[in-house]
Amino acid sequence: MKDVVIVGGGIAGLAAGWRLRHRDTLLLESEGRVGGRIRSERRGPYWLNWGGHVYAGGNSATSWLLNNTGVDSIAVPGSLAGLSMNGKLLLKGRVESYPFRIPMPMSARVGMVRAGAKVALSVARYARIVQRRRGETEAQRQQRVYDFMNDRSFKDFIGDLPEDAEALFKPTVTRSAADIDQLSAGAGVGYFSLVWNIGAGLSESILGGPSTLTESIAAALSDRVRLNATVDEIVQKKDSAVVRYREDGVEKEAEARCVVLATPATVSHRVAVDLDRDVREALSKIVYGPYVSAAFLTNETERQVWDDAYGIATPKRSFNVVLNMSNVVHGYERERRPGSSIMTFSPGSLARELLEHDDDKIRRIYLDDLDQVLPGSAENVVEAEIQRWPTGAPYCFPGRGGLQQTLTRRTGRVLLAGDYLGTLYTETAIQTGLSAAQEAQSLLATDRQTARHGLAPVDLAS
Ligand SMILES: Cc1cc2nc3c(=O)[nH]c(=O)nc-3n(C[C@H](O)[C@H](O)[C@H](O)COP(=O)(O)OP(=O)(O)OC[C@H]3O[C@@H](n4cnc5c(N)ncnc54)[C@H](O)[C@@H]3O)c2cc1C
């Protein structure tokens, strides 16, 4: 019998695997690669990127994992808050000045300023809400963040706006993968807080690309990681759990003292057949929105005006943000190296529209828009690859806060981990992976003590 079987080789499962690397573990991943929604590939000094790109710094679980695995990260240089709209590209200056610098009808400008003031006030409140208070646990802090303005949608909060004003709001909020009428008001405000307070949220870039982290952990875990191993069912016994899976098409079974279940909620709900009924029901209520993303490698030799920008919001386009992944390289070099790596991504309804097309068509649509946003860039593209993410990210809808206590209640030998358990994406995934591993360690220690004293094993199901 294994100590722990980890299901899912995304960053949550890998973080758990890393913490449990001195135990007898097995990590089962259904795809032919680890990383899940983290995917990057090296191209010379650059990396192409299709998934998670900015990471938590400071005193975070992510920093702990990076330091522990010896993977370097660096603060993203340059602005995350560029804007391209109605033919104008803004790369510098305060975001509050944007409505006055983008050509738009006066009514839109007035609407934008009014709604912007409302959002700014709420961002200030949100900043206080997310702070950890003395003596409280991370779970209490997380619950407070979920409950913040969780009774209505972001659209209800900002009200009806003229077209250009709403278009300006959309790219920031819809990065969540939800449209503005699907996302809770508090989560929408949280997105503005993330973008405006660069440094306080997700603003670290992993050197060499994010897959450096996931591949490094997989290499350390070596043959304990099984790729193309799809888990179909997990059944709990009195003091163990049985995992049924197919590896390269062959049906197999593994028994372990406990299981860290680090798959998206949709999968966890399906495979963990005997979780408490209310937990399974809560899992079934988690909602994901889609993403489509693309990575472009270019070969220009001159400096580009957008070299110093990292993120450029692109309202009214087929993608809602352009990310200059090579800014991390250009931002710290003395002489401009040839080439760039650009990522675009389309969340929510933009993604749903694109998912109707084949990759060639999406590539053409993206290149047309890219050339409008960064003039002249399309002709320098030497490589372009599309990635579809039907379950791009779980988002916080009105009422989501009510599920949190149930989802995080620990019972039995199946321990849940994944980004759907919190509001900070990769940081939540890593933090919940590490804490599930901690819980597994504690169960293993208890089992050993019980066995040593000749007592009956602990029945966690009762
Ligand atoms: C385009 C895009 C941009 C993003 N940008 C950012 C960002 O900048 N910053 C940030 O923090 N986050 C970002 N995210 C979100 C971030 O990538 C995710 O929050 C995080 O990677 C989720 O990790 P996870 O381990 O919880 O889930 P996943 O990465 O989904 O891992 C789950 C794993 O389980 C495997 N699996 C599924 N079913 C089974 C089964 N039956 N058996 C075995 N294995 C199975 C999957 O193949 C997958 O590898 C972005 C995501 C996308 C798609």
The ligand as a MOL file (V3000), in Angstrom:
LIG
                    3D

  0  0  0     0  0            999 V3000
M  V30 BEGIN CTAB
M  V30 COUNTS 53 58 0 0 0
M  V30 BEGIN ATOM
M  V30 1 C -4.6510 31.2570 -20.2230 0
M  V30 2 C -4.5080 31.1930 -18.7230 0
M  V30 3 C -3.8920 32.2390 -18.0470 0
M  V30 4 C -3.7420 32.1890 -16.6580 0
M  V30 5 N -3.0510 33.1920 -16.0230 0
M  V30 6 C -2.7570 33.0600 -14.7140 0
M  V30 7 C -1.8460 33.9280 -14.0780 0
M  V30 8 O -1.2570 34.7930 -14.7110 0
M  V30 9 N -1.5950 33.7550 -12.7580 0
M  V30 10 C -2.1680 32.7600 -12.0420 0
M  V30 11 O -1.9090 32.6480 -10.8460 0
M  V30 12 N -3.0190 31.8880 -12.6270 0
M  V30 13 C -3.3060 32.0060 -13.9370 0
M  V30 14 N -4.0970 31.0850 -14.5570 0
M  V30 15 C -4.7500 30.0580 -13.7410 0
M  V30 16 C -3.7540 28.9730 -13.3320 0
M  V30 17 O -3.1140 28.4650 -14.4700 0
M  V30 18 C -4.5040 27.9030 -12.5770 0
M  V30 19 O -5.1550 28.5010 -11.4760 0
M  V30 20 C -3.6120 26.7920 -12.0120 0
M  V30 21 O -2.6510 26.3800 -12.9470 0
M  V30 22 C -4.5070 25.6430 -11.5900 0
M  V30 23 O -3.7260 24.5910 -11.0680 0
M  V30 24 P -4.4190 23.2640 -10.5220 0
M  V30 25 O -3.3360 22.3320 -10.2030 0
M  V30 26 O -5.4110 23.6130 -9.4810 0
M  V30 27 O -5.3000 22.7250 -11.7470 0
M  V30 28 P -4.8200 22.1640 -13.1770 0
M  V30 29 O -3.6670 22.9220 -13.6820 0
M  V30 30 O -6.0470 22.1190 -14.0300 0
M  V30 31 O -4.3340 20.6840 -12.8670 0
M  V30 32 C -5.2110 19.5970 -12.7780 0
M  V30 33 C -4.5350 18.3960 -13.4250 0
M  V30 34 O -5.3690 17.2560 -13.2710 0
M  V30 35 C -5.2910 16.4840 -14.4700 0
M  V30 36 N -6.4710 15.6220 -14.5450 0
M  V30 37 C -7.7370 15.9580 -14.8810 0
M  V30 38 N -8.5470 14.8860 -14.8180 0
M  V30 39 C -7.7840 13.8370 -14.4190 0
M  V30 40 C -8.0480 12.4590 -14.1580 0
M  V30 41 N -9.2840 11.9300 -14.2820 0
M  V30 42 N -7.0070 11.6740 -13.7650 0
M  V30 43 C -5.7460 12.1760 -13.6160 0
M  V30 44 N -5.4570 13.4780 -13.8560 0
M  V30 45 C -6.4620 14.3000 -14.2500 0
M  V30 46 C -5.2480 17.5520 -15.5550 0
M  V30 47 O -4.7420 17.0330 -16.7840 0
M  V30 48 C -4.3150 18.5890 -14.9210 0
M  V30 49 O -2.9700 18.3560 -15.2440 0
M  V30 50 C -4.2670 31.0970 -15.9420 0
M  V30 51 C -4.8800 30.0430 -16.6170 0
M  V30 52 C -4.9890 30.0720 -17.9930 0
M  V30 53 C -5.6150 28.8990 -18.7010 0
M  V30 END ATOM
M  V30 BEGIN BOND
M  V30 1 1 1 2
M  V30 2 1 2 3
M  V30 3 2 2 52
M  V30 4 2 3 4
M  V30 5 1 4 5
M  V30 6 1 4 50
M  V30 7 2 5 6
M  V30 8 1 6 7
M  V30 9 1 6 13
M  V30 10 2 7 8
M  V30 11 1 7 9
M  V30 12 1 9 10
M  V30 13 2 10 11
M  V30 14 1 10 12
M  V30 15 2 12 13
M  V30 16 1 13 14
M  V30 17 1 14 15
M  V30 18 1 14 50
M  V30 19 1 15 16
M  V30 20 1 16 17
M  V30 21 1 16 18
M  V30 22 1 18 19
M  V30 23 1 18 20
M  V30 24 1 20 21
M  V30 25 1 20 22
M  V30 26 1 22 23
M  V30 27 1 23 24
M  V30 28 2 24 25
M  V30 29 1 24 26
M  V30 30 1 24 27
M  V30 31 1 27 28
M  V30 32 2 28 29
M  V30 33 1 28 30
M  V30 34 1 28 31
M  V30 35 1 31 32
M  V30 36 1 32 33
M  V30 37 1 33 34
M  V30 38 1 33 48
M  V30 39 1 34 35
M  V30 40 1 35 36
M  V30 41 1 35 46
M  V30 42 1 36 37
M  V30 43 1 36 45
M  V30 44 2 37 38
M  V30 45 1 38 39
M  V30 46 1 39 40
M  V30 47 2 39 45
M  V30 48 1 40 41
M  V30 49 2 40 42
M  V30 50 1 42 43
M  V30 51 2 43 44
M  V30 52 1 44 45
M  V30 53 1 46 47
M  V30 54 1 46 48
M  V30 55 1 48 49
M  V30 56 2 50 51
M  V30 57 1 51 52
M  V30 58 1 52 53
M  V30 END BOND
M  V30 END CTAB
M  END
